[in-house]
Each structure stands twice: as structure tokens, then as C-alpha cells.
């Protein structure tokens, strides 16, 4: 009798027992819950948010400029989301209990700020404090706000002192009538996710409390902050896509808009494939020319040619081996059909640029041929579910009008072209696409427009007719 001394594989447990008995299951449930439909049900991340303080333009002064208002929004460290407390009373009718809501209470929102060295947050509070409270003017040393350091008896209320001529008579909330116009007309809290936002606007907010931080010489690592409590009268909700001007002030100042050094426009990389590589550069040049952005195309072409000349023959062979037999075989077959010899044996330092450009041209030509066909029209498949999902032509019309749908389909195409062929999961591929350069994203957004009808017909992409949710069928990534 032969004794099996081999250790059991963990995969046997992860896939369940083969005899049908209950066992440990794999990660399929979590994958379908959080990853399917382009991360549709993935929980939002706490650190992705933006707060916009809407200061009344009628009361702002020159000592707190618009740029400082935008900086104030970016200095928010933590922010509570609105909370509601429903006052519910229990009623009993013939021994039957029922509950009736009698009022709603809006719980205060706490916001903390980094206490920056430019005193942006302190400047905001100073303006709000001086606008609403008269003490800062009435108790200013000798009574002159321009010279608060010089002490005199005017810092005390002299209303009942018959020996003095009263100089000030405004204290506390005794402010001029014109200041009854609110300083804050709203606070917008944006929860950001997948280039979209969920907006919660606080209606008629007022600052209920404000606190500076404490000082401590023994704390060598602490960072100072300011905290405030916001009271409000209601909340308004809105959702949308993050675009220029919405959210207001977002990425307007102190935002790095320079192209990444790894992108084609920023310099690119001395590789054949991948982001910023020579193939990516060829595609970027073709897209820029198609968009009539000729200056961008010239810069991308110059960087691509420069990087192509730096590639050495041994590096080309190593990179081609790493791509895999399937991708390499398909590329060589396309080159053979086009009358171009295999690039592996013919790459030289001087002639590599022309060979790589040829690969890119063949690849782009193949994509264009597959998408448009002979008559530039995609024929609808007979087995498509057109009741629950959009047809190919309907999907094309939606992509050309919705940037959000276009970006979701671009991420799916990126998984089809790159992620699935490098062993990545859909989640890993989407994360890599989200961190890709703008030029790479533009390439795949352009592909989303030109390829969507073909991919819908093949069943790789499905767009729900009711909700317009995009589904990526990963099993058809190699179609």
C-alpha cells in the first residue's frame, strides 16, 4: 500500500472540498461584492474629501483674499459629516404601539484645521470674530483698534463713570445693524470617490465654538491645530462628477499640473511596453494628431524618438520575454501579416525607433480595423440582452456624452490590454489605471469611444439600461 506523504495544498481548502462537503470557500464572494461592476459597492475612503467654506462676498475684506479662502478649504484636517436625531414619541392605541416623529435635530459638525504658519485659519477666524463680536473693537487698549497695545482706562466700560467722557459703547453681540448679514452663507462637504463626489451642503451655518490648540514644550512631535463646531439649519444633497470648477476651488491652487516624468509628455521611459514606453508614445502621438493638438504631438514624438534611440538590444529581448508567449506571438503574427520581420533579431540601437513605430502603427491600424469594420458600422449580435442592457450603438452614444461612463470603460479596456495580460486582477488593474499618467488615460478614453461598440457586441462590456452601471466581464478579457 502506497502512503501519501505529500502536504495538502492550501488551494484545496480555498476551492472547497471536491466531494461537496462544506469547507473553506475562496474570496469569490468578496470579489463579486466589492470589485464587480468597476468597484460599484467598494466602501469609500475617509481621506478623500474636500470642504468649501462659502464666505459671503458682501462682507469679505481685503485682508482675507479669495486665494486664502481656497487655502482654508485645503487646510481642513478632519470633518464630521451631518448627523440627525429624530425625536420620536411612542403612542399606544388599543394596546398597539406606534411611533410618531415630532421633530428633527441637526447635530453639530466638528471641523479641525492644520494651524498653518501663514496664519490662514487664524485670519479666517479673526475676520469672523471681528465681524460678529464687538469686543475686539471696544476693548482695544486705549480704545483705538490701530493701537491696541497702549493701555488706558478706555479698555474698561466707563458708562457709569461721571468723570470720563465715554469713548466706546459697543460690546459683545452689540454689532452694527448692517452686520446682520451672515458671514458664512454655506459650507459644502464633498466626499470624493472614483472621480465623483457626494455633496452635503450645510444650510445657514454658524460657528458655535472655536478653539486654538494647547502649547507644550515637552511635545517635540505634535502638530498644532484649530477646531470649531458648526451649527446649521438643514442639509442639502447633490452628487456629480469632479470637473473643472466643481467642486469650487478644488485643485485650483497649489496643485501639481505638470505631466509625470514617467508619462510620454513628461519624458517617458526607455521601455517598449508599459506606461510611458515607446508603444505608449506612438499611441499618444496618433491621438494628439487626431485631436489636432499638434504641439503636444511634436513633443511626444520627440520624447518617444529620444527614448527609442536609448534602448539596447539586450534590454529589448529581456522585455519581450517578460511580456509572455501569447502577447509576443500575436505581435509577431501581426508584423508578419504586415510584411515586417520579427523585431527580436533585427533590433539595433540605430534602427530601433522605426521598428517600434511600425509595431505601434500595426497595432493602432488593427484596432481601427476591428472597431469600424468595412462600413464603419457594428452589427448588433443576435444573442445580446437588449432588454436589460444598452445596444452597441446606444452605448456609443452614451460614452460620447458622459465622461464618467467613458472613464469606466477606459479602465475596463486598460484591464483587457494590460492588466489581464500581466496577471493582475481587475482591482489591481483599475488601481494601476487610476494612478496612470494623463496621457495614458487619454489614450484609453479615446479607445473607449472607438472600441465601445465592438466590446459591447462581444459581450465584454455591458451597460445597464436603467442604472447605466458599467459591467466588465473579465472572463472575456482576451476576446
C-alpha positions as CSV (number, residue, x, y, z in Angstrom):
1,X,0.0,0.0,0.0
2,X,1.3,3.4,-1.0
3,X,1.3,6.1,1.6
4,X,0.7,9.6,0.5
5,X,3.3,11.8,2.3
6,X,2.6,15.0,0.3
7,X,1.4,18.0,2.2
8,X,-2.1,19.2,1.3
9,X,-2.3,22.3,-0.8
10,X,-4.0,25.4,0.6
11,X,-5.8,25.7,-2.7
12,X,-7.7,22.5,-1.9
13,X,-9.2,24.3,1.1
14,X,-9.7,27.6,-0.7
15,X,-11.7,26.0,-3.5
16,X,-13.7,23.8,-1.1
17,X,-13.8,20.1,-0.8
18,X,-14.3,18.2,-4.1
19,X,-16.8,15.8,-2.6
20,X,-19.3,18.6,-2.0
21,X,-18.9,18.7,1.8
22,X,-18.9,22.2,3.4
23,X,-15.4,23.6,3.6
24,X,-13.5,26.9,3.5
25,X,-14.5,28.9,0.5
26,X,-12.4,31.3,-1.7
27,X,-12.6,35.0,-2.0
28,X,-15.2,35.0,-4.7
29,X,-17.9,36.4,-2.5
30,X,-15.8,39.5,-1.5
31,X,-14.6,39.9,-5.1
32,X,-18.1,39.9,-6.5
33,X,-19.3,42.3,-3.8
34,X,-16.6,44.9,-3.8
35,X,-14.8,44.5,-7.2
36,X,-17.5,43.7,-9.7
37,X,-19.1,46.5,-11.8
38,X,-16.0,48.6,-11.6
39,X,-15.9,48.8,-7.8
40,X,-19.5,49.8,-7.6
41,X,-20.0,48.7,-4.0
42,X,-16.5,49.3,-2.7
43,X,-16.6,51.4,0.5
44,X,-15.5,55.0,0.2
45,X,-12.2,56.1,1.7
46,X,-12.1,58.5,4.6
47,X,-9.2,60.6,3.5
48,X,-10.7,61.6,0.1
49,X,-12.8,64.7,0.9
50,X,-12.9,68.4,0.3
51,X,-14.6,71.2,2.3
52,X,-15.6,74.5,0.8
53,X,-16.3,77.5,3.1
54,X,-18.7,79.8,1.2
55,X,-17.9,83.3,2.6
56,X,-20.5,85.9,1.9
57,X,-18.8,88.2,-0.8
58,X,-20.7,91.2,0.6
59,X,-18.8,91.1,3.9
60,X,-15.3,89.9,2.9
61,X,-12.4,92.3,3.3
62,X,-9.1,92.7,1.6
63,X,-7.2,91.2,4.5
64,X,-8.7,87.8,3.7
65,X,-8.4,87.2,-0.1
66,X,-10.0,84.6,-2.3
67,X,-6.7,82.7,-2.5
68,X,-6.7,82.5,1.3
69,X,-10.2,81.2,1.2
70,X,-9.2,78.4,-1.2
71,X,-6.2,77.6,1.0
72,X,-8.5,77.4,4.0
73,X,-10.5,74.7,2.3
74,X,-7.4,72.7,1.7
75,X,-6.2,73.0,5.4
76,X,-9.2,71.0,6.8
77,X,-7.7,68.1,8.7
78,X,-10.8,66.3,9.9
79,X,-14.5,66.9,9.3
80,X,-17.7,65.3,10.7
81,X,-20.5,64.5,8.3
82,X,-24.0,65.6,9.3
83,X,-25.8,63.7,12.0
84,X,-29.6,63.7,12.6
85,X,-31.6,63.0,15.7
86,X,-35.2,62.2,15.2
87,X,-37.4,62.9,18.2
88,X,-39.9,60.0,18.2
89,X,-42.8,59.6,20.6
90,X,-44.4,56.3,21.4
91,X,-48.2,56.2,21.1
92,X,-50.4,53.3,22.2
93,X,-53.8,52.7,20.6
94,X,-55.7,49.7,21.9
95,X,-52.5,48.1,23.1
96,X,-50.9,48.6,19.7
97,X,-47.7,50.6,19.7
98,X,-46.8,53.1,17.1
99,X,-44.1,55.7,16.8
100,X,-44.5,59.3,15.6
101,X,-41.7,61.7,14.7
102,X,-42.3,65.1,16.2
103,X,-39.1,67.0,15.3
104,X,-35.7,66.6,13.9
105,X,-32.5,67.8,15.5
106,X,-29.3,68.5,13.5
107,X,-26.3,67.5,15.5
108,X,-23.3,69.9,15.4
109,X,-20.4,69.2,12.9
110,X,-16.9,69.4,14.3
111,X,-14.1,70.5,11.9
112,X,-10.4,70.7,12.7
113,X,-7.7,72.6,10.7
114,X,-4.0,72.5,10.5
115,X,-2.7,75.6,12.2
116,X,-0.5,76.7,9.3
117,X,2.4,79.1,9.5
118,X,0.8,81.6,7.2
119,X,-2.0,82.0,9.7
120,X,-4.7,81.3,7.1
121,X,-7.0,79.7,9.6
122,X,-6.4,82.3,12.2
123,X,-7.1,85.0,9.6
124,X,-10.4,83.4,8.8
125,X,-11.4,83.2,12.5
126,X,-10.2,86.8,13.1
127,X,-12.5,88.1,10.3
128,X,-15.4,86.1,11.5
129,X,-14.8,87.1,15.2
130,X,-14.4,90.8,14.4
131,X,-17.5,90.8,12.1
132,X,-19.8,89.2,14.7
133,X,-18.4,90.3,18.1
134,X,-17.8,94.0,19.1
135,X,-15.4,93.2,22.0
136,X,-12.4,93.1,19.7
137,X,-13.0,96.8,18.8
138,X,-14.5,98.1,22.1
139,X,-11.7,96.7,24.3
140,X,-8.7,97.6,22.2
141,X,-6.2,99.0,24.8
142,X,-6.7,102.8,24.6
143,X,-9.9,102.4,22.6
144,X,-8.1,102.7,19.3
145,X,-8.0,99.5,17.3
146,X,-5.0,100.7,15.4
147,X,-3.0,100.9,18.7
148,X,-4.2,98.0,20.8
149,X,-1.0,97.7,22.8
150,X,-1.2,101.0,24.6
151,X,-3.2,100.6,27.8
152,X,-5.6,103.2,29.2
153,X,-8.8,103.1,31.2
154,X,-10.8,103.0,28.0
155,X,-10.4,99.3,28.0
156,X,-13.0,99.2,30.8
157,X,-16.6,100.1,30.3
158,X,-17.0,103.8,31.6
159,X,-20.7,104.1,31.1
160,X,-21.4,104.9,34.7
161,X,-18.2,106.9,35.4
162,X,-19.2,110.6,35.5
163,X,-15.6,111.8,35.4
164,X,-14.9,110.3,32.0
165,X,-16.2,111.0,28.5
166,X,-17.3,107.6,27.2
167,X,-15.3,106.6,24.1
168,X,-16.8,103.2,23.3
169,X,-20.2,101.8,23.6
170,X,-20.2,98.5,21.7
171,X,-19.5,95.2,23.4
172,X,-20.5,91.5,22.9
173,X,-23.1,91.0,20.2
174,X,-23.9,94.7,20.1
175,X,-22.8,95.0,16.4
176,X,-24.0,97.4,13.8
177,X,-27.2,96.6,12.0
178,X,-25.6,96.0,8.7
179,X,-23.6,93.1,10.1
180,X,-26.8,91.1,10.5
181,X,-26.0,89.8,7.0
182,X,-24.4,86.3,7.7
183,X,-20.6,86.0,7.3
184,X,-21.0,82.3,6.1
185,X,-23.7,81.5,3.6
186,X,-22.9,77.8,3.4
187,X,-20.4,75.0,3.9
188,X,-20.1,72.3,1.3
189,X,-18.6,69.0,2.3
190,X,-17.5,66.8,-0.7
191,X,-16.9,63.1,-0.3
192,X,-14.7,62.1,-3.2
193,X,-14.7,58.7,-4.9
194,X,-13.8,57.5,-8.4
195,X,-13.7,61.0,-9.9
196,X,-17.1,61.6,-8.5
197,X,-18.4,63.3,-5.4
198,X,-21.3,63.2,-2.9
199,X,-22.1,66.7,-1.7
200,X,-23.6,67.6,1.7
201,X,-24.3,71.3,2.0
202,X,-24.8,72.8,5.4
203,X,-27.6,75.5,5.2
204,X,-27.1,78.8,7.1
205,X,-24.1,77.6,9.2
206,X,-22.8,79.5,12.2
207,X,-19.7,78.8,14.3
208,X,-20.9,77.6,17.7
209,X,-17.4,77.3,19.2
210,X,-13.8,77.8,18.2
211,X,-10.7,76.6,20.0
212,X,-7.0,77.1,19.5
213,X,-4.6,74.3,20.4
214,X,-2.6,74.0,23.6
215,X,1.2,74.6,23.8
216,X,3.6,72.1,25.3
217,X,7.4,72.4,25.3
218,X,7.7,68.7,26.1
219,X,5.9,67.7,22.9
220,X,8.5,67.6,20.2
221,X,6.4,65.9,17.5
222,X,3.0,67.5,18.0
223,X,1.3,69.5,15.2
224,X,-0.9,72.4,16.1
225,X,-4.5,72.6,15.0
226,X,-7.6,74.7,15.4
227,X,-11.0,73.2,16.0
228,X,-14.5,74.6,15.5
229,X,-18.1,73.4,16.0
230,X,-20.6,74.2,13.3
231,X,-24.3,74.6,13.9
232,X,-26.7,74.6,10.9
233,X,-30.4,74.7,9.9
234,X,-30.5,71.9,7.3
235,X,-28.7,69.8,4.8
236,X,-28.9,69.7,1.0
237,X,-27.6,66.7,-1.0
238,X,-26.1,66.5,-4.5
239,X,-23.9,64.1,-6.5
240,X,-21.9,64.6,-9.6
241,X,-18.6,64.2,-11.5
242,X,-15.4,66.0,-10.5
243,X,-14.8,68.5,-13.3
244,X,-13.2,71.9,-13.6
245,X,-15.0,74.3,-11.3
246,X,-17.0,71.7,-9.5
247,X,-16.1,71.4,-6.6
248,X,-15.5,75.1,-6.4
249,X,-11.8,75.9,-5.7
250,X,-10.7,72.2,-5.8
251,X,-7.3,71.8,-7.5
252,X,-7.3,75.5,-8.4
253,X,-4.2,76.4,-6.3
254,X,-1.1,74.5,-5.2
255,X,-2.0,71.6,-7.4
256,X,0.7,69.8,-9.5
257,X,-0.4,70.0,-13.1
258,X,2.9,69.2,-14.7
259,X,3.0,65.9,-16.6
260,X,4.6,63.0,-14.8
261,X,8.2,62.2,-15.8
262,X,7.0,58.7,-16.5
263,X,4.4,59.9,-19.0
264,X,5.2,60.4,-22.7
265,X,4.7,64.2,-22.5
266,X,6.9,64.4,-19.3
267,X,9.8,62.5,-20.9
268,X,8.7,58.9,-21.0
269,X,10.7,55.7,-20.3
270,X,13.2,53.7,-22.2
271,X,11.0,50.6,-22.4
272,X,8.9,49.1,-25.2
273,X,5.7,48.4,-23.4
274,X,4.0,49.9,-20.3
275,X,3.1,53.4,-19.3
276,X,5.4,56.0,-20.9
277,X,7.0,53.4,-23.1
278,X,7.7,53.6,-26.8
279,X,4.4,51.9,-27.8
280,X,2.5,54.2,-25.5
281,X,4.3,57.1,-27.1
282,X,3.3,56.1,-30.6
283,X,-0.3,55.8,-29.5
284,X,-0.2,59.2,-27.7
285,X,1.2,60.9,-30.8
286,X,-1.5,59.4,-33.0
287,X,-4.2,60.5,-30.6
288,X,-2.8,64.0,-30.3
289,X,-2.7,64.4,-34.1
290,X,-6.3,63.1,-34.2
291,X,-7.3,65.8,-31.7
292,X,-5.4,68.4,-33.7
293,X,-3.1,69.1,-30.8
294,X,0.0,69.3,-33.0
295,X,2.3,71.0,-30.5
296,X,1.6,68.1,-28.0
297,X,2.1,65.6,-30.8
298,X,5.5,67.1,-31.7
299,X,6.7,67.0,-28.0
300,X,5.5,63.4,-27.6
301,X,7.1,62.3,-30.8
302,X,10.4,63.9,-29.8
303,X,10.4,62.2,-26.4
304,X,9.4,58.9,-28.0
305,X,12.2,59.0,-30.6
306,X,14.8,60.0,-27.9
307,X,13.8,57.1,-25.7
308,X,13.8,54.7,-28.6
309,X,17.4,55.5,-29.5
310,X,18.5,54.8,-25.9
311,X,17.1,51.2,-25.9
312,X,19.7,48.5,-26.2
313,X,19.2,45.2,-28.0
314,X,19.7,43.1,-24.8
315,X,17.1,45.1,-23.0
316,X,14.6,44.6,-25.8
317,X,15.0,40.9,-25.7
318,X,14.5,40.8,-21.9
319,X,11.4,42.9,-22.1
320,X,9.9,40.9,-24.9
321,X,10.5,37.7,-23.0
322,X,8.7,39.2,-20.0
323,X,5.6,40.1,-22.0
324,X,4.7,36.4,-22.4
325,X,4.5,34.0,-25.3
326,X,0.8,34.8,-26.1
327,X,1.3,38.5,-26.5
328,X,4.6,38.1,-28.3
329,X,3.1,35.6,-30.7
330,X,0.2,37.8,-31.5
331,X,2.5,40.8,-32.1
332,X,4.9,38.8,-34.4
333,X,1.9,37.4,-36.3
334,X,0.6,40.9,-37.0
335,X,4.0,42.1,-38.1
336,X,4.2,39.1,-40.4
337,X,0.9,39.9,-41.9
338,X,2.1,43.5,-42.5
339,X,5.3,42.3,-44.2
340,X,7.6,43.3,-41.3
341,X,10.1,40.9,-40.0
342,X,10.3,39.8,-36.3
343,X,11.7,42.6,-34.2
344,X,13.6,40.3,-31.8
345,X,16.5,39.6,-34.1
346,X,16.6,42.9,-36.0
347,X,16.6,45.5,-33.2
348,X,19.6,47.7,-33.3
349,X,20.4,50.9,-31.4
350,X,20.3,52.9,-34.6
351,X,17.1,51.4,-36.2
352,X,15.0,50.6,-33.2
353,X,12.8,53.7,-33.5
354,X,11.5,52.7,-36.9
355,X,10.8,49.2,-35.8
356,X,8.9,50.3,-32.7
357,X,6.9,52.9,-34.6
358,X,6.0,50.1,-37.1
359,X,4.7,47.9,-34.2
360,X,2.7,50.8,-32.9
361,X,1.3,51.6,-36.3
362,X,0.3,48.0,-36.9
363,X,-1.3,47.8,-33.5
364,X,-3.3,51.0,-34.0
365,X,-4.3,50.0,-37.5
366,X,-5.6,46.7,-36.2
367,X,-7.6,48.3,-33.5
368,X,-9.1,50.8,-36.0
369,X,-10.0,47.9,-38.4
370,X,-11.6,45.8,-35.7
371,X,-13.7,48.7,-34.4
372,X,-15.0,50.2,-37.6
373,X,-15.2,47.1,-39.9
374,X,-15.7,47.7,-43.6
375,X,-18.7,50.0,-43.4
376,X,-17.8,51.8,-40.1
377,X,-20.9,50.2,-38.5
378,X,-21.0,47.5,-35.9
379,X,-23.7,44.9,-36.4
380,X,-25.7,44.0,-33.3
381,X,-25.3,40.5,-32.1
382,X,-28.4,38.3,-32.1
383,X,-27.8,36.9,-28.6
384,X,-27.4,40.3,-26.9
385,X,-29.7,41.1,-23.9
386,X,-31.1,44.4,-25.3
387,X,-33.9,44.5,-22.7
388,X,-31.7,45.0,-19.7
389,X,-28.5,46.4,-21.3
390,X,-27.8,49.0,-23.9
391,X,-27.1,48.0,-27.5
392,X,-23.7,48.8,-29.1
393,X,-24.9,52.0,-30.8
394,X,-26.7,53.1,-27.7
395,X,-23.6,52.5,-25.7
396,X,-21.6,54.6,-28.1
397,X,-24.0,57.5,-27.8
398,X,-23.8,57.3,-24.0
399,X,-19.9,57.2,-24.0
400,X,-19.7,60.3,-26.2
401,X,-21.9,62.3,-23.9
402,X,-20.8,61.1,-20.4
403,X,-17.2,61.5,-19.2
404,X,-17.8,59.2,-16.2
405,X,-19.0,56.3,-18.3
406,X,-16.1,56.9,-20.7
407,X,-13.6,56.7,-17.9
408,X,-15.1,53.5,-16.5
409,X,-15.0,51.8,-19.9
410,X,-11.4,53.1,-20.4
411,X,-10.4,51.3,-17.2
412,X,-12.0,48.2,-18.5
413,X,-10.1,48.4,-21.8
414,X,-6.9,49.0,-19.8
415,X,-7.5,45.7,-17.9
416,X,-8.2,44.0,-21.3
417,X,-5.0,45.3,-22.9
418,X,-2.6,45.5,-19.9
419,X,-3.9,44.1,-16.6
420,X,-5.2,40.7,-17.8
421,X,-2.0,40.0,-19.7
422,X,0.3,40.8,-16.8
423,X,-1.5,38.6,-14.3
424,X,-3.3,41.4,-12.5
425,X,-6.8,41.2,-11.0
426,X,-9.4,43.7,-12.1
427,X,-8.9,45.6,-8.8
428,X,-5.2,45.8,-9.3
429,X,-5.6,46.9,-12.9
430,X,-8.1,49.6,-12.0
431,X,-5.8,50.9,-9.3
432,X,-2.9,51.0,-11.8
433,X,-5.1,52.8,-14.3
434,X,-6.2,55.4,-11.7
435,X,-2.5,56.1,-11.0
436,X,-1.5,56.3,-14.7
437,X,-0.5,59.4,-16.4
438,X,-3.0,61.8,-18.1
439,X,-1.6,60.9,-21.5
440,X,-2.2,57.2,-20.9
441,X,-5.7,57.8,-19.6
442,X,-6.4,60.0,-22.7
443,X,-5.3,57.1,-24.9
444,X,-7.7,54.7,-23.3
445,X,-10.5,57.2,-23.1
446,X,-10.1,57.6,-26.9
447,X,-10.2,53.8,-27.2
448,X,-13.4,53.8,-25.1
449,X,-15.1,55.9,-27.8
450,X,-13.8,54.0,-30.8
451,X,-14.0,50.4,-29.3
452,X,-17.1,50.5,-27.2
453,X,-19.4,49.2,-29.9
454,X,-17.1,46.3,-30.6
455,X,-16.7,45.4,-27.0
456,X,-20.4,45.6,-26.3
457,X,-21.1,43.3,-29.2
458,X,-18.6,40.8,-28.0
459,X,-20.1,40.9,-24.5
460,X,-17.0,42.2,-22.7
461,X,-18.8,45.4,-21.7
462,X,-22.4,45.6,-20.5
463,X,-24.2,48.9,-19.6
464,X,-27.3,48.6,-17.6
465,X,-30.2,50.2,-19.4
466,X,-31.8,51.5,-16.2
467,X,-28.9,52.4,-13.9
468,X,-26.2,52.9,-16.6
469,X,-23.8,50.9,-14.4
470,X,-20.9,49.5,-16.4
471,X,-20.1,45.8,-16.1
472,X,-16.8,44.4,-17.2
473,X,-16.8,40.7,-18.0
474,X,-13.3,39.7,-17.0
475,X,-13.7,36.2,-18.4
476,X,-13.7,37.8,-21.9
477,X,-10.6,39.9,-21.4
478,X,-8.8,38.0,-24.1
479,X,-11.6,38.3,-26.7
